[in-house]
């Protein structure tokens, strides 16, 4: 990858730019934002960055351009890029592919639902391609997104579910971690110790599942010795309504994602 544009220089855009600069040394980055200090952050922290003068100019100069503006500012960007034939990757919440393809009838459009662990190159993202995206474009987008973590292609209609599960998910997982830490401190552990053990337990469990491909039930069985401590805890946890609460939580987030997309479709 030789060149990337960023229209919008917020935290998520910066995290993607940083990941790309690390993965693709020497990549040229052009950025534009209404806040000069955000552009200056890019220039100060990353190599080969220059400020753009217009959205259309940034997109025309790059192999791939990230649309990272706030939803309330997106209509202005769509108007500026109405004639663009470029490869445009939107991370804007609540803006569907159909709206972008209608507003930019020549552009090759991709919609991405990232999440905040992108800030430490541990992103979990879903993405969907528009109708005009070529196979070469798709490969470029995959390389770009996977520099920041893991990205999975889904149908466009499933991106609301991705937003509920993984875009909003870090907040929900953090609440579960909070409960673990509180339980540890209630049993007498110092808060710092409870936090360190909790974070590593979540990280280690995820790593074990990812690296081995182990089924979740297989891991549960592995940890559960007959008449042991884990079975005693499971006897409390598993009859509870935890699964139902998690389901309703993620459904509510996904439903709201659909509402936001509907309200911004004009």
Protein Blocks (a to p, Z undefined) as FASTA:
>chain_A
ZZdcdedjafklmmmmmmmmmmmghiacddddfblklmmmmmmmpghiacdfbfklmmmm
pmbdcdfbdfklmmmmmmmmmmpcbdcddfbehiafklmmmmmmmbccddddddfklmno
paccdddddfklcfklmmmmmmmmmmnocaddddfklmmmmmmmmmmmmmmmmmmmmmmm
mmmmmnopafklmmmmmmmmmmmmmmmmmmnopafklmmmmmmcghilklmmmmmmmmmm
klmmmmmmmmmmmmmmmmmmmmmmZZ
